[in-house]
Amino acid sequence: MPPEFRREQIRLSLLRHLDDNCQWGVILAFLHSLIHCEGFHATPEEIKTELFYLQDKGLVTQVHKTISPENQAWRITAAGRDHRATTA
């Protein structure tokens, strides 16, 4: 699979998983597990890179946690949900 197609599929999967769990956000370790279960052998750092890309696009945001902030969590934004609704 070409790298650019793989990257796109990981990004779309991240949006889908975050949309499924949009109320509280999802921690990076769980997102990594979900992506791995889909057959993408991406490292946690690769997942984080794609999350930052999606954040720069305004599609996801980090959840600022008071308790256990070291467990970074992410959630989809309204723009991310609109993107999913118009491209599904």
Backbone hydrogen bonds, N-H to C=O, Kabsch-Sander energy under -0.5 kcal/mol:
donor,donor_aa,acceptor,acceptor_aa,energy
5,F,2,P,-0.5
6,R,2,P,-2.3
7,R,3,P,-2.5
8,E,4,E,-1.9
9,Q,5,F,-2.4
10,I,6,R,-2.3
11,R,7,R,-2.4
12,L,8,E,-2.5
13,S,9,Q,-2.3
14,L,10,I,-2.5
15,L,11,R,-2.2
16,R,12,L,-2.3
17,H,13,S,-2.8
18,L,14,L,-2.5
19,D,15,L,-2.3
20,D,16,R,-1.9
21,N,17,H,-0.9
22,C,19,D,-0.9
25,G,21,N,-1.1
26,V,74,W,-2.8
28,L,72,Q,-2.0
31,L,27,I,-2.2
32,H,28,L,-2.7
33,S,29,A,-1.9
34,L,30,F,-2.6
35,I,31,L,-2.6
36,H,32,H,-2.4
37,C,33,S,-2.4
38,E,34,L,-0.9
38,E,35,I,-0.6
39,G,36,H,-1.9
40,F,35,I,-1.8
41,H,39,G,-0.7
42,A,40,F,-1.6
47,I,43,T,-2.2
48,K,44,P,-2.5
49,T,45,E,-2.3
50,E,46,E,-2.1
51,L,47,I,-2.2
52,F,48,K,-2.4
53,Y,49,T,-1.9
54,L,50,E,-2.5
55,Q,51,L,-2.3
56,D,52,F,-2.6
57,K,53,Y,-1.5
58,G,55,Q,-1.6
59,L,54,L,-2.6
60,V,54,L,-0.9
61,T,75,R,-2.6
63,V,73,A,-2.8
64,H,62,Q,-0.6
65,K,63,V,-0.9
71,N,68,S,-1.8
72,Q,70,E,-1.5
73,A,63,V,-0.6
74,W,26,V,-2.3
75,R,61,T,-2.5
76,I,18,L,-0.5
77,T,59,L,-2.3
81,R,77,T,-2.3
82,D,78,A,-2.6
83,H,79,A,-2.3
84,R,80,G,-2.2
85,A,81,R,-2.4
86,T,82,D,-1.9
87,T,83,H,-1.0
88,A,84,R,-1.0
